[in-house]
Amino acid sequence: METGILKPLPLLNKLKTEKAALDVTDTIDITKDGRSRKETYYDHIHTLFSLYQLSNAETDVMRNLSLAPLTGIPGRLLANWLKLCDMNIINGLIEKGFVQTVDGRTVTLHPGTGGRL
C-alpha cells in the first residue's frame, strides 16, 4: 500500500464497488489441492494480500522455489540449497497454502499464488 497508486480509503471503496468488500456475499470457485470450494472475493483477495505478510525467510524460499521446475523439487534438496536448518519454513508455507507437495516429498509453488513471483 505504501507504493500503490490508491490510498487505503479509495482502495476500500473500489473493492466494495467491484464486489470484493467484506460484506459482499457473491462467491467465486476456488480449487486447491484438487478440491473445489466457494469463497468470497474478499476472502480470496485477503489471501493474496497475505503474501506481503511473509517473513524474509519465507519470501526467500518462495523466490528460490520460483526457479525450480514446474514439476517441483525435493523439499530436502531445497532446504539444503538454502542452508535451512530444518523444514519448518517450507512446511509453514505448505500450511499457509503458498507451497504444495506433489508426492509428499517434492514441493512446488501452489498455482493459486500466481505461479511465479
Beta strands, then each sheet from edge to edge (+ up, - down):
strand 1: 27-32
strand 2: 35-40
strand 3: 73-74
strand 4: 99-101
strand 5: 106-109
sheet 1: 1+ 2-
sheet 2: 3+ 5- 4+
end
